[in-house]
C-alpha cells in the first residue's frame, strides 16, 4: 500500500496544485473582471456626468435666455410707459399754453387746414366761447374765406374740427399727436433713452 499511498499522495498534491493554480487563475480572472467593471462603471459615471453637465448648461442657458427676454420685455414696457407719459405731458403742455400762444397756434393750424374756405369750425366749449369768433374772423380776413363757427361744441380737449359737409378734418391736438407719434417716437426715444 505504500505504492498506492504514494500515488494517492501524489494525486492529492497534483490536485491541490491544480486547484491552487485554478484558484489563483480564478482570483486573477475575478480581479480582471472587477477592474473591467470598475473601469466601465467609471466611464459610464463620467459619461453620465458629462450628459448631466451638458443638460444643466443647456438648461442654464435657456433660463438665462428667458431672463434676458423677460428683462427686455420689462424694459420695453417701462419705456412704453415713459413714452405714454411723455406724449401725455406734451398734450397737456399744448393744452395749457398761455392764451395768446395757444390762440396763435390754433390760428396757424386753422389756416393750414382750410381747403375750400366754406368749412364750419367746431371748437370745444371753452375755446369756442373764448377764441372761436375771433379766430374764425381773423382767418376769414387773412384768407378771404367764408368759414363759419359751429353752434355745437366739439368733444376734444383742445384743437378743432373743420367740417365741409361729409368731409371733416380733425385737428384735435390728441389726434394730431397720435398721427405723428410714430415719427416723433424715434426722436423722443433717442432723447429719453440714449444708447
C-alpha positions as CSV (number, residue, x, y, z in Angstrom):
1,X,0.0,0.0,0.0
2,X,2.9,2.1,0.2
3,X,2.9,2.5,-3.5
4,X,-0.8,3.2,-3.6
5,X,-0.4,5.7,-0.8
6,X,2.3,7.4,-2.7
7,X,0.1,7.5,-5.8
8,X,-2.7,8.9,-3.7
9,X,-0.4,11.3,-2.1
10,X,0.9,12.4,-5.4
11,X,-2.6,12.7,-6.9
12,X,-3.6,14.7,-3.9
13,X,-0.6,17.0,-4.3
14,X,-1.2,17.4,-8.0
15,X,-4.9,18.0,-7.4
16,X,-4.1,20.5,-4.7
17,X,-1.6,22.2,-7.0
18,X,-4.1,22.2,-9.9
19,X,-6.7,23.6,-7.5
20,X,-4.3,26.2,-6.2
21,X,-3.4,27.1,-9.8
22,X,-7.1,27.2,-10.8
23,X,-7.9,29.2,-7.7
24,X,-5.1,31.7,-8.4
25,X,-6.3,31.9,-12.1
26,X,-9.9,32.3,-11.0
27,X,-8.8,35.0,-8.5
28,X,-6.9,36.8,-11.3
29,X,-9.8,36.5,-13.6
30,X,-12.2,37.8,-11.0
31,X,-9.8,40.7,-10.3
32,X,-9.7,41.4,-14.0
33,X,-13.5,41.3,-14.4
34,X,-13.8,43.5,-11.3
35,X,-11.3,46.0,-12.8
36,X,-13.2,46.0,-16.2
37,X,-16.5,46.6,-14.4
38,X,-14.9,49.3,-12.3
39,X,-13.5,50.9,-15.5
40,X,-16.8,50.5,-17.2
41,X,-18.7,52.0,-14.2
42,X,-16.2,54.9,-14.1
43,X,-16.7,55.6,-17.9
44,X,-20.4,55.4,-17.5
45,X,-20.3,57.7,-14.5
46,X,-18.1,60.2,-16.4
47,X,-20.4,59.9,-19.4
48,X,-23.5,60.5,-17.2
49,X,-21.7,63.4,-15.5
50,X,-20.9,64.9,-18.9
51,X,-24.5,64.5,-20.1
52,X,-25.8,65.9,-16.8
53,X,-23.4,68.8,-17.1
54,X,-24.4,69.4,-20.7
55,X,-28.1,69.2,-19.8
56,X,-27.5,71.6,-16.8
57,X,-25.6,74.0,-19.0
58,X,-28.3,73.9,-21.7
59,X,-31.0,74.5,-19.0
60,X,-29.0,77.3,-17.5
61,X,-28.6,78.9,-21.0
62,X,-32.3,78.6,-21.6
63,X,-33.0,80.2,-18.2
64,X,-30.5,83.0,-19.0
65,X,-32.2,83.5,-22.4
66,X,-35.6,83.6,-20.8
67,X,-34.3,86.0,-18.2
68,X,-32.8,88.3,-20.9
69,X,-36.1,88.2,-22.8
70,X,-38.1,89.0,-19.7
71,X,-35.7,91.8,-18.8
72,X,-36.0,93.2,-22.4
73,X,-39.8,92.9,-22.2
74,X,-40.0,94.7,-18.9
75,X,-37.6,97.3,-20.1
76,X,-39.7,97.8,-23.2
77,X,-42.9,98.0,-21.1
78,X,-41.2,100.6,-18.9
79,X,-40.0,102.6,-21.9
80,X,-43.5,102.4,-23.4
81,X,-45.0,103.7,-20.2
82,X,-42.5,106.6,-20.1
83,X,-43.3,107.4,-23.8
84,X,-47.0,107.4,-23.0
85,X,-46.3,109.8,-20.1
86,X,-44.1,112.0,-22.4
87,X,-46.8,112.2,-25.0
88,X,-49.4,112.9,-22.3
89,X,-47.2,115.7,-21.0
90,X,-46.8,117.1,-24.5
91,X,-50.5,117.2,-25.0
92,X,-51.0,118.8,-21.6
93,X,-48.3,121.4,-22.4
94,X,-50.1,122.2,-25.7
95,X,-53.4,122.5,-23.9
96,X,-52.0,124.8,-21.2
97,X,-50.1,127.2,-23.4
98,X,-50.6,130.8,-22.4
99,X,-53.7,132.1,-24.1
100,X,-52.1,134.2,-26.8
101,X,-49.6,131.4,-27.7
102,X,-52.5,128.9,-27.7
103,X,-54.6,131.2,-29.9
104,X,-51.7,131.8,-32.4
105,X,-51.1,128.0,-32.6
106,X,-54.8,127.3,-33.2
107,X,-54.9,130.1,-35.9
108,X,-51.8,128.6,-37.6
109,X,-53.5,125.2,-37.6
110,X,-56.8,126.6,-38.8
111,X,-55.1,128.4,-41.7
112,X,-53.2,125.3,-42.8
113,X,-56.4,123.1,-42.6
114,X,-58.7,125.3,-44.7
115,X,-59.2,123.9,-48.1
116,X,-62.5,125.3,-49.6
117,X,-62.9,128.3,-47.4
118,X,-66.5,127.4,-46.7
119,X,-66.0,125.0,-43.9
120,X,-67.6,125.1,-40.4
121,X,-65.2,125.3,-37.5
122,X,-66.1,123.2,-34.4
123,X,-64.2,124.1,-31.2
124,X,-64.7,122.7,-27.7
125,X,-67.0,124.8,-25.5
126,X,-64.2,126.8,-23.7
127,X,-62.3,127.6,-27.0
128,X,-65.5,128.5,-28.8
129,X,-66.5,130.9,-26.1
130,X,-63.1,132.5,-25.6
131,X,-61.4,132.4,-29.0
132,X,-63.8,130.9,-31.6
133,X,-65.3,134.1,-33.2
134,X,-62.0,135.9,-33.1
135,X,-60.0,133.2,-34.8
136,X,-62.7,132.5,-37.4
137,X,-62.9,136.2,-38.2
138,X,-59.1,136.6,-38.4
139,X,-58.6,133.6,-40.7
140,X,-61.6,134.7,-42.9
141,X,-60.0,138.1,-43.3
142,X,-56.5,136.8,-44.0
143,X,-57.6,134.1,-46.5
144,X,-60.7,135.8,-47.9
145,X,-62.6,132.7,-46.8
146,X,-66.1,132.2,-45.5
147,X,-65.6,130.0,-42.5
148,X,-68.5,129.7,-40.0
149,X,-68.3,129.0,-36.3
150,X,-70.4,125.9,-35.4
151,X,-73.2,126.3,-32.9
152,X,-72.4,122.8,-31.4
153,X,-69.4,122.1,-29.2
154,X,-66.7,119.6,-30.0
155,X,-65.7,116.9,-27.5
156,X,-62.0,117.4,-28.0
157,X,-59.7,118.6,-25.2
158,X,-58.0,121.2,-27.4
159,X,-57.9,121.9,-31.2
160,X,-60.9,121.9,-33.6
161,X,-62.7,120.0,-36.3
162,X,-63.1,121.6,-39.7
163,X,-66.3,120.3,-41.4
164,X,-67.4,120.7,-45.0
165,X,-70.5,118.6,-45.4
166,X,-69.3,115.0,-45.4
167,X,-65.6,115.8,-45.3
168,X,-64.1,116.5,-41.9
169,X,-60.6,117.4,-40.9
170,X,-59.7,116.5,-37.4
171,X,-57.3,118.9,-35.8
172,X,-57.9,117.7,-32.2
173,X,-54.5,118.0,-30.5
174,X,-54.7,114.4,-29.2
175,X,-55.4,113.1,-32.8
176,X,-52.6,115.3,-34.3
177,X,-50.1,114.0,-31.7
178,X,-51.3,110.4,-32.3
179,X,-51.0,110.7,-36.1
180,X,-47.4,112.0,-35.8
181,X,-46.5,109.7,-32.9
182,X,-44.6,107.1,-35.0
183,X,-42.2,109.6,-36.4
184,X,-41.9,111.5,-33.1
185,X,-41.3,108.3,-31.1
186,X,-37.9,107.7,-32.6
187,X,-36.7,111.2,-31.8
188,X,-38.3,111.2,-28.4
189,X,-36.9,107.7,-27.6
190,X,-33.4,108.8,-28.6
191,X,-33.6,111.8,-26.3
192,X,-35.2,109.8,-23.4
193,X,-33.1,106.7,-23.8
194,X,-29.7,107.5,-25.3
195,X,-27.7,104.3,-26.1
